[in-house]
Amino acid sequence: MKNLVVIYWSGTGNTEAMANALAEGAKIDGVEIKLLTVGQATIENVEGADALALGCPSMGAEQLEEGEMEPFVEMISSAVKGKNLALFGSYGWGNGEWMEQWQERMEDYGAKLVDDGLIIHETPDEEGLEKCRELGKSLAKA
């Protein structure tokens, strides 16, 4: 059975809604899904995963949340090598630079991105949630 882990940080609930939709889309036969906030996640969750999704909104000057998500991403840098990975997050301003930088960083760590990082402006609408479900499906099939 394939083990997929979705780990996210959400301040307003937008990225949490994206994480839930992504997990919903990944529910296909033979896939076990674990949905965790970054505060609940451990490096063992990442090491034991066949595929991984990470979600974080854009913060400050287009960067990852610094209290929990940034240290977690740094901690798992060697554990993502060779793993299929999807990135997602919401934003309120800017043009997605934080996601582009995050993608490059994860590729530098050796992760295999299944698609470009999914960014959604503010609260995801039904179209945005459907994009999340599709990303989850792609990750589950990868």
Secondary structure, 3 states (H helix, E strand, C coil): CEEEEEEECCCCCHHHHHHHHHHHHCCCCCEEEEEEECCCCCHHHHHCCCEEEEECCCECCCECCCCCHHHHHHHCCCCCCCCEEEEEEEECCCCCHHHHHHHHHHHHCCCEECCCCEEEECCCCHHHHHHHHHHHHHHHHC
